[in-house]
């Protein structure tokens, strides 16, 4: 739309600024949603890493656990954390007054007494401790960790030549159970390795999906930046037009002021010319009157000295012309 009036340009600038604000607001909303999505991805990965640590522990691979690092936000992504002081950042021991120390001691003794009474009163927990080691359910993992008890004659080191038929049957049963246990352990190991591979693939998929979403968000940010710059260019063009228009207005005002000053001078000069003409006319009239008087007096002089001629007459005429007027 072509703009003509100054107010239309100003209104257009306001509308463009509002459009820029709405673009920024829309992108910020998408960014906040992506930030929450990243937090969800990090939490999901941390949960899967906990499972991986458990699998490495079950597979007796503790050396691989130390290489696992939990992903987290960079400090730049959580600037509000700069205002939060954690306990590990405090290098000076906290000071407690004697009254505070006494209060802490009393609270500690009260907590110990409460826990002692709860332990005595809680017969359910006590029964679990005695019967099942404090757990409600014995898992398959726990069963596989247990070795098959050896028959008593093996523990005593009884020679095989002295084994009875019962001993041989017990040994065959023992070997069968050991073989089954090893087979189960191997199945479980393969299951854990497969689960480990599956979890690592899931983590890679989460990372890959996140990278794709981040790239998409970055491209959106570029498009928004380009759109904002284009709108800001419109604003600067309108401001430039307003500035030029204002300069024209100021220049027009200055020229009008100059014209008014010149007009006033012209009026004054015209008045001065009319006054000068009036004086000139008056002087001319007086000059003509004086000239007529001179001519008349000169004529009368000739009449009065008509009988005088020659140098004496010339002297009288010169003396007459030099008379004060």
Backbone bond lengths (Angstrom), bond angles and torsions (degrees), N, CA, C in turn:
res aa  C-N    CA-C-N  psi(-1)  N-CA   C-N-CA  omega(-1)  CA-C   N-CA-C  phi
1 X - - - 1.463 - - 1.523 109.08 -
2 X 1.305 117.52 129.54 1.449 121.36 178.82 1.523 109.47 -80.27
3 X 1.303 114.69 133.76 1.457 120.19 -176.39 1.525 109.26 -104.33
4 X 1.307 115.16 138.34 1.456 119.69 -177.37 1.521 111.71 -114.78
5 X 1.337 116.84 -52.44 1.453 119.12 -173.07 1.526 110.63 -86.35
6 X 1.331 113.55 159.95 1.472 120.21 178.90 1.522 110.99 -62.80
7 X 1.324 118.31 -43.32 1.458 122.34 -178.51 1.520 110.97 -65.01
8 X 1.323 117.84 -36.12 1.461 120.03 177.06 1.527 111.05 -62.64
9 X 1.327 116.76 -39.27 1.464 120.22 177.41 1.525 110.51 -64.52
10 X 1.334 116.83 -42.94 1.468 120.43 179.77 1.527 110.74 -64.06
11 X 1.331 117.34 -43.51 1.468 120.65 177.68 1.531 110.78 -61.61
12 X 1.326 116.18 -39.23 1.456 120.00 -179.76 1.528 111.12 -64.67
13 X 1.327 117.51 -38.70 1.469 121.31 176.95 1.522 110.40 -61.63
14 X 1.334 116.76 -43.64 1.472 120.81 178.85 1.528 110.20 -61.93
15 X 1.318 118.05 -43.12 1.465 121.53 -179.85 1.527 111.25 -65.11
16 X 1.328 117.35 -39.43 1.466 120.44 179.76 1.527 110.18 -66.91
17 X 1.341 116.70 -41.49 1.472 119.71 177.52 1.527 110.76 -61.45
18 X 1.315 117.03 -38.61 1.460 120.39 177.76 1.527 110.43 -64.97
19 X 1.320 117.23 -39.37 1.463 120.91 178.11 1.539 110.43 -64.23
20 X 1.334 116.73 -40.90 1.469 120.56 177.68 1.521 110.42 -62.71
21 X 1.331 116.92 -42.80 1.460 121.15 179.59 1.533 110.61 -61.03
22 X 1.338 116.18 -42.60 1.468 119.77 -179.32 1.533 111.00 -67.14
23 X 1.333 117.76 -35.66 1.461 120.29 176.62 1.525 110.77 -64.82
24 X 1.329 116.68 -44.01 1.464 119.97 178.97 1.524 110.92 -65.07
25 X 1.327 115.61 -41.49 1.457 119.95 -179.50 1.529 110.64 -63.05
26 X 1.333 117.19 -41.54 1.456 121.40 179.94 1.530 110.77 -64.28
27 X 1.343 116.99 -44.00 1.468 118.99 179.80 1.519 110.80 -67.59
28 X 1.337 117.66 -39.58 1.466 120.19 179.06 1.521 110.93 -60.72
29 X 1.318 116.41 -36.57 1.467 120.17 177.15 1.527 110.07 -64.16
30 X 1.334 117.03 -44.53 1.466 120.26 177.43 1.530 110.78 -62.75
31 X 1.345 115.93 -38.30 1.468 119.68 179.31 1.525 110.69 -64.88
32 X 1.330 117.58 -43.81 1.464 120.76 178.22 1.524 111.17 -61.20
33 X 1.326 116.28 -41.59 1.471 119.47 177.43 1.523 110.56 -63.38
34 X 1.329 117.21 -39.64 1.461 120.41 178.55 1.526 110.97 -67.86
35 X 1.335 116.20 -36.27 1.470 120.32 177.56 1.527 110.63 -61.63
36 X 1.337 116.35 -44.75 1.466 120.78 177.03 1.530 110.38 -63.95
37 X 1.325 116.66 -37.43 1.465 120.30 179.48 1.532 109.96 -65.88
38 X 1.327 116.60 -39.40 1.458 119.65 177.46 1.525 110.58 -63.42
39 X 1.339 116.57 -42.56 1.468 119.87 177.74 1.527 110.35 -59.47
40 X 1.340 116.53 -39.37 1.465 120.44 178.13 1.531 110.49 -65.55
41 X 1.339 116.96 -42.84 1.465 120.71 178.19 1.531 111.09 -61.41
42 X 1.335 116.18 -43.33 1.469 120.00 179.74 1.521 110.88 -62.20
43 X 1.325 116.26 -42.82 1.468 120.10 178.92 1.525 110.77 -63.65
44 X 1.332 116.00 -40.45 1.474 120.55 179.17 1.531 110.63 -63.90
45 X 1.340 115.97 -43.18 1.468 120.00 179.95 1.526 110.57 -65.96
46 X 1.333 117.16 -41.07 1.459 120.21 178.81 1.522 111.52 -62.15
47 X 1.348 117.08 -37.75 1.470 120.71 176.32 1.523 110.67 -63.58
48 X 1.323 116.35 -42.99 1.463 120.29 179.92 1.519 110.72 -68.41
49 X 1.341 117.78 -34.96 1.461 120.36 177.09 1.529 111.11 -65.92
50 X 1.325 116.32 -34.85 1.469 119.31 175.74 1.519 110.59 -62.25
51 X 1.330 115.70 -41.04 1.470 120.26 176.66 1.519 110.46 -65.12
52 X 1.346 118.41 -39.34 1.467 121.68 178.52 1.527 110.55 -63.47
53 X 1.323 117.34 -41.85 1.472 120.36 177.53 1.526 110.75 -61.31
54 X 1.340 116.11 -40.55 1.466 120.16 178.19 1.524 110.58 -63.62
55 X 1.355 116.17 -39.76 1.471 119.59 179.83 1.517 110.31 -66.59
56 X 1.337 117.73 -43.36 1.462 120.19 178.39 1.527 111.03 -62.03
57 X 1.335 115.63 -37.00 1.462 119.12 177.78 1.526 110.54 -65.13
58 X 1.338 116.39 -43.91 1.463 119.99 178.77 1.522 111.72 -65.80
59 X 1.334 116.67 -33.20 1.469 120.44 179.22 1.528 112.05 -85.19
60 X 1.328 115.28 4.07 1.467 121.34 179.63 1.532 110.44 58.08
61 X 1.342 114.56 50.47 1.469 121.79 177.84 1.527 110.07 -124.47
62 X 1.328 117.38 59.58 1.474 119.45 -176.80 1.520 113.30 -64.61
63 X 1.353 117.28 -24.97 1.460 120.38 -178.45 1.527 112.06 -66.87
64 X 1.354 117.36 -21.15 1.462 120.67 179.27 1.532 112.19 -84.67
65 X 1.318 116.30 -18.53 1.473 119.46 -176.97 1.528 111.18 -68.47
66 X 1.347 115.93 -37.99 1.469 118.71 -175.77 1.525 112.15 -67.73
67 X 1.325 117.36 -17.61 1.470 119.99 178.64 1.531 112.06 -84.75
68 X 1.323 117.20 -7.15 1.466 120.33 179.68 1.522 109.77 -85.31
69 X 1.297 116.65 126.40 1.467 121.72 177.74 1.529 109.17 -121.00
70 X 1.312 114.90 131.69 1.466 119.35 179.97 1.524 109.82 -78.91
71 X 1.323 118.75 127.07 1.477 120.65 178.16 1.514 110.68 -69.36
72 X 1.308 115.31 149.04 1.463 120.83 178.91 1.522 109.43 -153.34
73 X 1.318 115.62 170.26 1.457 120.55 179.01 1.523 110.20 -68.00
74 X 1.327 115.85 144.47 1.459 120.50 172.13 1.526 109.63 -72.40
75 X 1.334 117.27 154.91 1.478 119.22 177.94 1.530 112.97 -55.63
76 X 1.346 116.52 -33.22 1.466 119.43 179.54 1.524 111.73 -65.77
77 X 1.349 116.49 -24.65 1.463 120.20 -178.61 1.524 112.51 -85.45
78 X 1.326 116.49 -12.30 1.463 121.17 178.82 1.526 109.84 -131.12
79 X 1.325 117.26 65.60 1.475 119.37 -176.95 1.517 113.23 -62.37
80 X 1.358 117.13 -25.03 1.459 118.91 -179.64 1.524 111.88 -65.42
81 X 1.354 117.18 -19.55 1.462 120.47 179.77 1.527 111.94 -68.67
82 X 1.334 116.79 -17.21 1.468 120.15 177.99 1.524 111.50 -63.50
83 X 1.333 116.80 -24.44 1.460 120.54 -178.39 1.531 112.28 -93.78
84 X 1.336 116.60 2.79 1.464 120.45 -179.29 1.526 108.67 -108.96
85 X 1.316 117.14 124.32 1.462 122.86 -179.95 1.525 108.34 -100.57
86 X 1.330 115.94 123.09 1.459 120.69 178.41 1.523 110.05 -93.03
87 X 1.333 115.95 164.27 1.468 120.19 -176.86 1.521 112.24 -64.27
88 X 1.356 117.13 -35.23 1.460 119.03 -178.34 1.527 112.73 -71.31
89 X 1.327 117.60 -13.23 1.469 120.74 177.76 1.525 112.15 -85.64
90 X 1.324 116.81 -11.47 1.466 120.92 -179.28 1.528 108.16 -92.86
91 X 1.331 116.36 112.92 1.464 121.44 -177.31 1.522 112.79 -92.67
92 X 1.306 117.05 -12.97 1.468 121.33 -178.85 1.516 108.89 -97.62
93 X 1.309 115.44 134.20 1.463 119.73 179.60 1.527 110.24 -66.83
94 X 1.313 114.84 136.41 1.457 119.80 -178.57 1.520 110.17 -68.32
95 X 1.310 115.17 137.45 1.466 120.22 -179.73 1.525 110.00 -89.32
96 X 1.307 114.93 133.13 1.465 121.46 175.40 1.525 108.62 -120.69
97 X 1.290 115.19 133.22 1.469 119.97 175.79 1.521 109.37 -73.34
98 X 1.319 118.39 161.69 1.482 120.19 177.68 1.525 112.60 -56.01
99 X 1.311 117.19 -36.36 1.469 119.77 177.83 1.521 111.36 -65.56
100 X 1.355 117.05 -41.07 1.460 120.43 178.78 1.521 111.62 -66.84
101 X 1.350 116.82 -39.90 1.466 120.29 177.73 1.519 111.26 -61.98
102 X 1.344 115.76 -41.73 1.473 119.62 178.42 1.526 110.89 -63.74
103 X 1.333 116.58 -39.79 1.468 120.74 179.32 1.528 110.79 -66.32
104 X 1.368 117.09 -40.49 1.466 120.82 178.32 1.524 110.81 -64.14
105 X 1.331 116.30 -40.84 1.455 120.06 179.20 1.519 111.91 -63.35
106 X 1.339 116.10 -43.27 1.462 119.93 179.01 1.522 111.18 -63.49
107 X 1.345 116.58 -40.20 1.457 120.70 179.28 1.524 111.25 -65.36
108 X 1.365 116.70 -39.60 1.461 120.44 179.42 1.524 111.03 -64.76
109 X 1.342 116.56 -43.64 1.465 120.03 178.49 1.523 111.26 -63.80
110 X 1.341 116.23 -38.68 1.468 119.79 178.87 1.521 111.20 -65.27
111 X 1.355 116.84 -40.09 1.466 119.99 178.54 1.521 111.05 -65.86
112 X 1.326 117.24 -41.00 1.465 120.18 178.28 1.519 111.11 -62.36
113 X 1.331 117.13 -42.83 1.459 120.96 179.41 1.527 110.93 -65.39
114 X 1.322 117.03 -38.34 1.464 120.36 178.94 1.523 110.33 -65.41
115 X 1.352 117.16 -45.43 1.460 119.78 179.51 1.526 111.71 -63.73
116 X 1.357 116.27 -36.37 1.477 119.40 179.20 1.519 110.48 -64.23
117 X 1.333 117.24 -42.68 1.465 120.86 179.73 1.530 110.94 -67.88
118 X 1.343 116.28 -39.72 1.468 118.85 178.66 1.522 110.92 -63.97
119 X 1.331 116.66 -37.11 1.458 119.83 179.63 1.519 111.39 -67.68
120 X 1.339 116.79 -36.15 1.466 120.60 178.15 1.517 111.31 -71.70
121 X 1.304 117.20 -36.32 1.461 121.14 -176.20 1.518 112.64 -82.37
122 X 1.323 117.81 -23.76 1.462 119.76 -174.39 1.528 109.36 -87.30
123 X 1.315 116.15 87.09 1.466 120.89 -177.96 1.527 111.80 -70.42
124 X 1.344 116.13 -26.08 1.473 118.90 -179.45 1.524 110.84 -65.63
125 X 1.345 115.48 -47.62 1.458 119.09 179.54 1.515 111.00 -65.69
126 X 1.322 115.86 -36.79 1.453 119.16 179.86 1.531 110.67 -64.08
127 X 1.361 116.09 -40.03 1.462 119.35 178.05 1.512 112.09 -65.26
128 X 1.323 116.69 -39.71 1.458 120.08 177.56 1.519 111.68 -62.88
129 X 1.331 116.06 -41.53 1.449 119.74 179.32 1.523 110.87 -60.12
130 X 1.339 115.30 -40.04 1.462 119.10 -176.17 1.522 111.86 -76.68
131 X 1.365 117.69 -38.42 1.459 120.53 -172.22 1.518 113.43 -92.25
132 X 1.347 118.24 -42.01 1.467 119.94 -169.17 1.517 113.05 -128.69
133 X 1.294 116.76 18.35 1.459 119.02 177.17 1.501 113.49 68.46
134 X 1.320 117.77 23.12 1.452 120.54 175.53 1.505 114.64 87.95
135 X 1.352 118.83 11.66 1.461 121.10 179.41 1.507 109.51 -119.41
136 X 1.323 116.92 151.46 1.460 122.05 -179.88 1.513 111.89 -85.24
137 X 1.321 116.97 -25.34 1.455 120.23 -175.21 1.517 109.89 -143.61
138 X 1.312 115.47 131.02 1.462 120.13 176.05 1.522 107.90 -88.84
139 X 1.314 116.64 117.31 1.464 121.17 -175.82 1.518 110.56 -82.65
140 X 1.341 113.92 166.82 1.458 120.60 177.72 1.518 110.90 -63.29
141 X 1.328 117.11 -34.94 1.453 120.99 178.94 1.524 110.45 -60.47
142 X 1.352 115.78 -43.04 1.456 119.23 179.42 1.528 111.22 -64.75
143 X 1.333 116.57 -38.13 1.460 120.04 179.39 1.521 111.39 -65.34
144 X 1.341 116.28 -39.60 1.468 119.52 -178.37 1.523 112.41 -70.24
145 X 1.326 115.80 -23.16 1.468 119.16 179.29 1.527 111.42 -75.47
146 X 1.322 116.30 -20.28 1.466 120.20 -178.32 1.531 109.44 -82.61
147 X 1.312 115.46 135.97 1.466 120.71 175.76 1.535 109.88 -83.95
148 X 1.348 115.58 155.66 1.461 120.80 177.05 1.529 108.71 -72.44
149 X 1.328 117.23 126.48 1.481 118.69 -179.74 1.533 110.74 -61.64
150 X 1.310 114.95 134.82 1.460 119.30 178.62 1.529 110.00 -77.46
151 X 1.326 116.04 146.49 1.465 118.75 174.83 1.527 110.81 -60.35
152 X 1.303 115.23 156.14 1.465 120.18 -175.08 1.525 111.90 -63.13
153 X 1.342 117.10 -34.86 1.475 118.52 -177.03 1.525 111.11 -70.29
154 X 1.347 117.57 -24.35 1.466 119.04 175.15 1.519 110.99 -75.15
155 X 1.329 115.29 -36.13 1.463 118.79 -179.85 1.521 111.06 -67.65
156 X 1.366 115.85 -33.10 1.476 119.61 -179.85 1.518 112.11 -82.14
157 X 1.351 117.29 -9.26 1.459 121.02 179.71 1.503 114.20 76.69
158 X 1.331 116.87 32.19 1.470 121.90 -179.76 1.527 109.47 -65.24
159 X 1.306 119.91 128.43 1.472 121.83 179.77 1.519 111.33 -62.55
160 X 1.325 115.12 147.17 1.458 120.26 -175.53 1.527 112.24 -66.41
161 X 1.339 115.70 -26.61 1.477 117.79 -178.83 1.519 111.26 -69.44
162 X 1.336 116.44 -18.49 1.455 120.73 -178.91 1.522 112.15 -100.05
163 X 1.377 115.80 6.50 1.473 117.63 -179.29 1.525 110.66 -70.18
164 X 1.313 114.99 140.17 1.460 121.01 174.86 1.525 108.58 -87.36
165 X 1.318 115.68 173.86 1.462 120.18 178.41 1.527 110.44 -61.82
166 X 1.329 115.89 -37.22 1.489 118.73 176.87 1.523 111.04 -64.54
167 X 1.353 114.33 -39.73 1.469 117.74 178.39 1.531 110.79 -62.98
168 X 1.345 115.39 -42.88 1.465 118.25 179.88 1.522 111.52 -64.40
169 X 1.323 116.35 -39.41 1.479 119.47 178.28 1.528 110.07 -65.99
170 X 1.336 115.15 -41.69 1.476 118.63 178.90 1.536 110.55 -64.54
171 X 1.328 116.64 -38.34 1.468 119.41 179.09 1.526 110.86 -67.98
172 X 1.341 116.11 -40.59 1.464 118.93 177.64 1.520 110.54 -63.36
173 X 1.311 116.12 -41.00 1.469 119.60 177.23 1.522 110.73 -64.56
174 X 1.344 115.75 -40.01 1.469 120.46 178.43 1.528 110.72 -61.69
175 X 1.337 116.91 -46.39 1.465 120.33 179.78 1.526 111.36 -63.73
176 X 1.356 115.71 -38.19 1.460 119.22 178.57 1.529 110.48 -62.14
177 X 1.322 116.09 -45.44 1.462 120.26 -179.88 1.533 111.32 -65.76
178 X 1.362 115.22 -39.40 1.467 118.45 177.55 1.519 111.19 -62.64
179 X 1.352 115.23 -41.97 1.466 119.50 178.81 1.520 111.42 -64.11
180 X 1.344 115.11 -43.29 1.474 118.74 177.98 1.526 110.84 -63.25
181 X 1.348 114.98 -40.88 1.465 118.34 179.75 1.526 110.93 -63.86
182 X 1.342 116.13 -43.44 1.470 118.80 178.88 1.521 111.30 -64.32
183 X 1.349 115.92 -38.30 1.466 118.68 177.44 1.529 110.71 -64.46
184 X 1.337 115.69 -41.72 1.460 119.58 178.05 1.528 110.73 -65.14
185 X 1.337 114.02 -40.80 1.474 117.46 178.21 1.528 110.49 -63.31
186 X 1.339 117.90 -39.70 1.460 121.07 179.10 1.525 110.97 -66.15
187 X 1.354 115.03 -41.97 1.467 118.72 176.42 1.528 110.41 -60.56
188 X 1.323 113.82 -44.64 1.475 117.95 -178.84 1.530 111.18 -66.16
189 X 1.357 116.00 -36.60 1.469 119.32 177.51 1.523 110.77 -63.58
190 X 1.354 115.65 -44.44 1.463 119.27 178.00 1.528 110.98 -64.70
191 X 1.354 114.48 -37.03 1.463 117.70 177.20 1.528 110.87 -62.97
192 X 1.343 115.83 -43.22 1.468 119.29 179.04 1.520 110.93 -65.06
193 X 1.338 117.36 -41.68 1.469 119.94 178.93 1.521 110.78 -63.79
194 X 1.351 115.90 -40.37 1.462 118.74 176.39 1.520 111.94 -65.47
195 X 1.347 115.01 -40.80 1.472 119.40 177.56 1.521 110.54 -64.32
196 X 1.350 115.83 -39.38 1.470 120.51 178.14 1.526 110.87 -61.69
197 X 1.334 115.95 -46.05 1.463 119.88 178.91 1.531 110.80 -62.65
198 X 1.334 115.09 -41.07 1.465 119.64 -179.89 1.528 110.88 -63.06
199 X 1.336 115.97 -43.76 1.475 119.89 -179.36 1.525 110.19 -65.15
200 X 1.345 117.22 -42.42 1.474 119.70 178.59 1.523 110.85 -62.19
201 X 1.338 116.10 -39.23 1.467 119.23 177.11 1.522 110.74 -64.64
202 X 1.342 115.91 -40.15 1.467 119.34 178.35 1.523 111.07 -63.67
203 X 1.340 116.40 -39.59 1.470 119.84 177.83 1.524 110.19 -64.93
204 X 1.342 116.71 -42.14 1.473 119.74 177.99 1.524 111.04 -62.94
205 X 1.341 116.20 -38.72 1.463 119.82 178.08 1.528 110.65 -64.78
206 X 1.335 116.52 -40.89 1.471 120.01 178.23 1.527 109.91 -62.03
207 X 1.336 116.57 -44.54 1.470 120.49 179.85 1.526 111.00 -63.83
208 X 1.338 115.45 -44.09 1.467 119.21 -179.14 1.530 110.95 -64.25
209 X 1.327 115.85 -43.01 1.467 119.53 178.50 1.518 110.73 -64.15
210 X 1.328 115.87 -40.39 1.463 119.34 178.71 1.528 111.07 -63.40
211 X 1.345 116.85 -43.24 1.473 120.23 178.55 1.526 111.02 -60.95
212 X 1.334 116.44 -40.13 1.468 119.71 178.16 1.529 110.40 -64.46
213 X 1.324 116.72 -43.36 1.466 120.29 179.47 1.524 110.51 -65.86
214 X 1.333 116.16 -37.68 1.470 119.66 178.78 1.529 110.52 -66.24
215 X 1.333 116.92 -41.90 1.468 120.47 177.50 1.527 110.60 -62.26
216 X 1.339 115.90 -41.56 1.466 119.98 178.48 1.523 110.53 -63.22
217 X 1.337 116.68 -42.33 1.465 120.08 178.77 1.525 111.11 -64.86
218 X 1.338 116.33 -39.26 1.463 120.02 178.70 1.526 111.02 -63.79
219 X 1.341 116.55 -41.19 1.471 120.03 177.40 1.533 110.66 -63.44
220 X 1.343 116.52 -39.34 1.462 119.67 176.30 1.523 110.26 -62.42
221 X 1.338 116.00 -40.15 1.469 119.91 179.25 1.526 110.54 -62.81
222 X 1.336 116.63 -40.86 1.469 119.89 177.75 1.526 110.85 -61.99
223 X 1.340 116.75 -44.02 1.466 120.39 179.97 1.523 110.37 -63.70
224 X 1.339 116.23 -40.65 1.465 119.63 179.10 1.528 110.41 -65.40
225 X 1.341 116.56 -41.06 1.463 120.02 179.28 1.522 110.90 -62.69
226 X 1.333 116.36 -42.59 1.469 120.08 178.41 1.525 110.42 -62.56
227 X 1.340 116.31 -44.28 1.470 120.41 -179.91 1.523 110.65 -63.57
228 X 1.331 116.95 -41.20 1.470 120.72 179.76 1.524 110.30 -64.66
229 X 1.334 117.07 -43.68 1.466 120.18 179.42 1.526 111.35 -63.17
230 X 1.326 116.58 -38.12 1.461 119.82 177.22 1.531 111.02 -63.53
231 X 1.325 116.05 -43.30 1.469 119.88 178.88 1.527 110.69 -67.03
232 X 1.321 116.95 -39.57 1.471 119.70 178.17 1.527 110.42 -65.69
233 X 1.340 117.27 -34.45 1.467 119.86 175.65 1.523 110.43 -62.26
234 X 1.343 117.02 -39.08 1.464 120.15 175.91 1.528 110.52 -60.87
235 X 1.325 115.86 -42.40 1.464 119.89 -179.85 1.523 110.43 -61.99
236 X 1.356 116.28 -45.02 1.461 118.84 -179.30 1.525 111.65 -65.75
237 X 1.316 116.81 -33.88 1.470 119.27 176.26 1.521 110.38 -65.61
238 X 1.326 116.40 -43.99 1.473 119.55 178.48 1.527 110.73 -64.30
239 X 1.337 116.28 -40.93 1.467 119.11 177.78 1.520 110.77 -63.40
240 X 1.346 115.39 -39.47 1.473 118.56 177.92 1.522 110.24 -63.30
241 X 1.333 117.31 -41.51 1.459 120.96 177.85 1.523 110.68 -62.91
242 X 1.346 116.35 -41.08 1.470 119.96 178.48 1.525 110.52 -65.60
243 X 1.346 115.57 -39.32 1.465 119.50 179.42 1.524 110.90 -65.09
244 X 1.335 116.23 -44.88 1.460 119.53 177.89 1.527 110.43 -61.97
245 X 1.338 114.79 -42.78 1.458 119.08 179.10 1.524 111.00 -62.04
246 X 1.320 115.69 -40.66 1.467 119.85 179.10 1.522 110.69 -66.03
247 X 1.337 116.42 -39.28 1.465 119.30 176.23 1.524 110.77 -63.30
248 X 1.346 116.90 -40.47 1.458 120.11 176.85 1.526 110.65 -61.89
249 X 1.339 115.60 -42.53 1.469 119.85 -179.95 1.518 110.00 -62.92
250 X 1.342 116.17 -45.41 1.472 119.54 179.87 1.525 110.63 -64.34
251 X 1.350 116.59 -40.82 1.459 119.93 179.59 1.522 110.38 -66.15
252 X 1.336 115.68 -40.36 1.470 119.78 178.02 1.528 110.24 -61.96
253 X 1.348 114.91 -41.54 1.466 118.80 179.11 1.530 110.48 -63.60
254 X 1.363 115.99 -43.23 1.466 119.44 179.24 1.525 110.93 -62.72
255 X 1.350 116.70 -42.01 1.464 119.47 179.54 1.528 111.17 -65.13
256 X 1.327 116.81 -40.25 1.462 119.65 177.39 1.517 111.37 -62.42
257 X 1.371 114.13 -39.68 1.460 117.84 177.71 1.529 110.24 -63.48
258 X 1.339 116.10 -41.41 1.465 119.67 179.09 1.526 110.77 -64.88
259 X 1.344 115.70 -41.08 1.471 119.58 178.66 1.521 110.79 -62.88
260 X 1.320 116.33 -42.04 1.466 120.02 178.58 1.523 111.20 -62.27
261 X 1.366 114.97 -41.34 1.458 118.25 178.45 1.526 110.76 -64.59
262 X 1.339 115.79 -42.42 1.463 119.05 178.23 1.525 111.69 -64.66
263 X 1.343 116.27 -38.02 1.461 119.95 178.41 1.528 110.41 -63.28
264 X 1.333 115.23 -42.45 1.467 118.79 178.37 1.529 110.50 -62.54
265 X 1.341 115.65 -41.40 1.464 118.86 178.66 1.521 110.47 -65.18
266 X 1.355 115.72 -39.68 1.472 119.68 178.62 1.516 110.76 -61.46
267 X 1.335 116.62 -43.56 1.470 120.47 178.39 1.512 110.08 -61.20
268 X 1.348 116.17 -43.78 1.453 119.88 -178.76 1.536 111.09 -65.34
269 X 1.360 114.39 -41.94 1.465 118.12 179.40 1.535 110.42 -64.54
270 X 1.353 115.65 -40.38 1.467 119.81 178.18 1.521 110.15 -60.01
271 X 1.332 116.25 -44.19 1.467 119.72 178.00 1.513 110.87 -62.15
272 X 1.356 114.75 -42.14 1.468 117.77 179.88 1.532 111.05 -64.61
273 X 1.349 116.97 -38.57 1.466 119.87 178.48 1.522 111.10 -64.64
274 X 1.341 115.68 -43.03 1.472 118.64 179.17 1.524 110.36 -62.79
275 X 1.333 115.04 -40.51 1.480 118.17 177.94 1.519 110.43 -64.48
276 X 1.363 116.06 -41.61 1.467 119.78 -179.72 1.525 110.90 -65.42
277 X 1.372 115.99 -39.92 1.471 119.24 177.10 1.528 111.23 -62.04
278 X 1.319 114.64 -42.55 1.470 118.35 179.87 1.518 110.56 -61.91
279 X 1.345 116.13 -44.18 1.476 120.13 178.76 1.522 110.14 -64.66
280 X 1.368 115.46 -40.97 1.459 119.92 -179.10 1.529 110.70 -63.11
281 X 1.347 115.22 -43.29 1.466 118.18 178.73 1.520 111.10 -62.32
282 X 1.327 113.92 -41.04 1.467 118.24 -179.70 1.523 110.57 -64.70
283 X 1.358 115.11 -42.29 1.475 118.99 179.50 1.525 110.12 -65.53
284 X 1.344 115.61 -40.60 1.470 118.78 179.51 1.524 110.44 -62.02
285 X 1.351 115.18 -43.09 1.483 117.52 178.58 1.519 110.78 -61.90
286 X 1.324 115.89 -43.89 1.467 118.49 179.42 1.529 110.89 -64.77
287 X 1.356 115.13 -37.93 1.465 118.85 -179.97 1.540 110.57 -65.18
288 X 1.352 114.47 -41.75 1.468 118.43 179.24 1.533 110.27 -64.32
289 X 1.313 116.93 -40.66 1.463 119.92 178.05 1.520 110.93 -62.62
290 X 1.336 114.97 -44.55 1.471 118.64 179.60 1.525 110.81 -64.59
291 X 1.363 114.95 -39.26 1.468 118.73 -179.83 1.534 110.21 -65.07
292 X 1.351 114.66 -39.31 1.471 118.12 178.30 1.519 110.87 -65.52
293 X 1.354 114.86 -40.22 1.470 118.95 177.89 1.513 110.96 -63.59
294 X 1.348 116.19 -40.79 1.463 119.85 179.52 1.528 110.72 -62.80
295 X 1.323 114.24 -45.25 1.458 117.77 -179.84 1.524 110.69 -62.27
296 X 1.347 116.25 -40.82 1.472 119.45 -179.55 1.520 110.24 -66.28
297 X 1.332 116.24 -43.25 1.463 119.78 -179.31 1.523 110.07 -66.54
298 X 1.384 115.48 -39.22 1.466 117.81 178.06 1.536 110.84 -63.89
299 X 1.339 115.25 -37.08 1.459 120.07 178.70 1.529 110.24 -66.18
300 X 1.354 114.73 -42.52 1.464 119.38 177.70 1.511 110.84 -66.11
301 X 1.362 116.24 -33.10 1.464 119.60 178.99 1.524 110.19 -63.92
302 X 1.298 115.81 -39.97 1.473 119.09 179.74 1.521 110.79 -66.04
303 X 1.358 114.30 -35.85 1.460 116.99 179.18 1.531 110.64 -68.24
304 X 1.379 115.29 -40.43 1.454 118.31 -177.09 1.517 112.23 -70.78
305 X 1.326 118.33 -30.26 1.464 121.50 -178.49 1.524 110.31 -114.73
306 X 1.298 114.82 36.31 1.482 119.60 -177.98 1.531 111.90 -66.21
307 X 1.318 116.21 -23.92 1.459 119.13 -177.81 1.510 112.97 -87.60
308 X 1.390 116.58 -2.34 1.475 119.96 -179.65 1.515 107.92 -106.23
309 X 1.344 115.19 137.00 1.455 119.81 -177.93 1.512 109.67 -138.44
310 X 1.313 115.06 169.26 1.450 120.35 173.94 1.508 113.59 79.80
311 X 1.353 115.75 -152.77 1.483 119.83 -174.87 1.519 113.18 -60.03
312 X 1.298 117.17 -32.34 1.462 118.79 -177.61 1.527 110.00 -67.28
313 X 1.299 115.38 -37.82 1.481 118.07 179.06 1.530 109.65 -67.46
314 X 1.332 115.08 -42.06 1.485 118.60 178.70 1.527 110.39 -59.92
315 X 1.325 117.19 -39.66 1.469 120.65 179.97 1.514 110.30 -64.50
316 X 1.364 116.17 -40.94 1.471 119.87 -179.10 1.531 109.56 -65.64
317 X 1.366 117.25 -37.98 1.488 120.38 179.82 1.508 110.39 -66.01
318 X 1.372 118.01 -43.30 1.475 121.01 178.70 1.518 110.89 -62.86
319 X 1.320 117.59 -42.35 1.461 121.33 179.15 1.525 110.06 -64.27
320 X 1.344 116.58 -35.68 1.460 120.71 178.96 1.531 110.69 -66.05
321 X 1.360 117.16 -41.78 1.460 120.87 -178.05 1.529 112.41 -70.42
322 X 1.369 115.37 -26.17 1.463 119.24 179.53 1.519 113.53 -86.66
323 X 1.303 115.66 3.06 1.465 118.58 -178.70 1.544 109.98 -66.55
324 X 1.243 117.28 151.20 1.499 119.05 175.91 1.518 110.42 -67.99
325 X 1.327 114.15 137.21 1.462 119.70 -177.94 1.510 110.04 -104.99
